[in-house]
């Protein structure tokens, strides 16, 4: 497994992972699959202070992880939101742990103070992954997303670096 900076050429693999989540998981509240054009715009929001990394296994994108702006107000400049998505074929193989290790290393190097994760309640695997890295429950908001015919709650976890 190689953990590296994401490249534009990785987008088709990343798009497959994301669209699988749109179709099958509550990990995203998008209800329609994204196009390559939409994800290209998304990709260009990353770089510099907001890294986007991938896990590559035998030439295939197995997962990706990024830091994004938490809030555009200036006082939030040292707070970022983390997102992580894994291919269904590679879950349970330590890829999430490897991606999280690297993105948090970069967060420290970039002098972030707090990292926030919004995780749909019921996604216990993701909650446990974050908790292993020291994230603590900061709050819960109820019935804020409607997907798969049900209202979904979101847990907010926070890591202070």
C-alpha positions in Angstrom: 0.0 0.0 0.0 1.2 3.5 -0.9 -0.2 6.6 0.8 0.4 9.7 -1.4 -1.0 13.0 -2.5 -4.0 12.6 -4.8 -3.5 13.4 -8.5 -6.2 14.4 -11.0 -5.6 11.0 -12.6 -6.9 9.4 -9.5 -10.4 11.0 -9.8 -12.1 8.1 -11.7 -11.2 5.7 -8.9 -12.1 8.2 -6.2 -15.4 8.9 -8.0 -16.2 5.1 -8.0 -15.7 5.0 -4.3 -17.8 8.1 -3.6 -20.6 7.0 -5.9 -20.7 3.7 -4.2 -21.2 5.6 -0.9 -23.9 7.7 -2.5 -25.8 4.5 -3.6 -25.3 2.3 -0.5 -24.2 4.3 2.6 -25.3 7.1 4.8 -21.6 8.3 4.9 -22.6 11.0 2.5 -25.9 12.9 2.3 -25.6 13.3 -1.5 -28.7 11.5 -3.0 -27.5 11.4 -6.6 -24.3 10.1 -8.0 -21.7 12.7 -8.9 -20.2 13.2 -12.4 -16.6 13.4 -13.2 -17.1 17.1 -13.9 -18.6 17.7 -10.5 -15.8 15.8 -8.7 -13.2 17.7 -10.7 -14.5 20.9 -9.2 -14.4 19.3 -5.8 -10.8 18.1 -6.3 -9.6 21.6 -7.1 -10.7 22.8 -3.6 -7.8 20.8 -2.2 -4.1 21.5 -2.1 -1.8 23.6 0.1 -3.4 24.0 3.5 -6.0 21.4 2.7 -4.4 18.1 1.6 -6.1 15.3 -0.2 -4.4 11.9 -0.1 -5.1 8.5 -1.5 -4.2 4.9 -0.6 -3.1 3.0 -3.6 -3.0 -0.8 -3.6 -1.5 -2.6 -6.7 -2.3 0.4 -8.8 -5.9 0.8 -7.6 -7.3 3.6 -5.5 -8.4 1.8 -2.3 -9.5 4.9 -0.4 -8.9 8.6 0.1 -8.9 11.2 2.9 -8.8 14.9 3.0 -8.9 18.0 5.2 -11.2 20.8 4.2 -12.2 24.2 5.5 -14.5 23.8 8.5 -15.9 27.3 8.3 -14.9 30.3 6.2 -14.8 32.8 9.1 -11.3 33.8 9.9 -11.3 32.7 13.5 -11.8 29.1 12.3 -8.6 29.1 10.2 -6.9 26.5 12.4 -9.8 24.1 12.4 -10.4 21.7 9.6 -12.9 18.9 8.8 -11.6 15.5 7.9 -13.4 13.1 5.5 -12.4 9.6 4.7 -13.8 7.1 2.2 -12.8 3.5 1.5 -13.5 1.2 -1.4 -15.9 -1.6 -0.3 -13.3 -4.0 -1.6 -10.6 -2.8 0.8 -12.5 -2.2 4.1 -11.1 -3.9 7.2 -7.5 -4.0 5.8 -5.9 -1.2 7.8 -6.3 1.3 5.0 -8.4 3.7 7.0 -5.9 3.6 9.8 -3.0 4.4 7.4 -4.9 7.3 5.8 -5.9 8.8 9.1 -2.3 8.5 10.4 -1.0 10.4 7.4 -3.7 13.1 7.3 -3.3 13.8 11.0 0.5 14.0 10.6 -0.1 16.6 7.9 -2.6 18.4 10.0 0.0 18.9 12.7 2.6 20.0 10.2 0.1 22.6 8.8 -0.5 23.9 12.4 -4.1 23.0 12.7 -5.4 23.1 16.2 -8.7 21.2 15.9 -10.0 18.5 13.5 -13.8 17.9 13.2 -15.5 14.8 11.8 -19.2 14.6 11.0 -20.3 11.0 11.0 -23.8 9.7 10.5 -25.0 7.9 13.6 -24.9 4.2 13.1 -21.6 4.2 11.3 -19.9 2.5 14.2 -16.8 1.5 12.2 -16.0 5.1 11.4 -16.7 6.3 14.9 -14.3 3.6 16.3 -11.6 4.5 13.8 -11.8 8.2 14.8 -11.8 7.3 18.5 -8.6 5.2 18.1 -6.9 8.5 17.1 -8.3 10.4 20.1 -11.4 12.0 18.6 -14.1 12.6 21.3 -17.8 13.1 20.8 -18.5 16.8 20.7 -22.2 16.7 19.8 -25.1 15.1 18.1 -27.7 16.7 15.9 -30.8 14.8 15.2 -32.8 14.2 12.0 -30.8 16.5 9.8 -30.5 14.3 6.7 -33.2 12.2 5.0 -31.7 9.3 3.1 -33.0 5.7 2.4 -36.4 6.7 3.6 -35.3 7.6 7.1 -34.2 10.6 9.1 -30.4 10.5 9.8 -28.6 11.9 12.9 -25.0 13.2 12.7 -22.4 12.8 15.4 -19.6 15.4 15.6 -16.3 14.2 16.8 -13.4 16.5 17.6 -9.6 16.0 18.0 -7.6 18.8 19.6 -4.0 18.6 18.3 
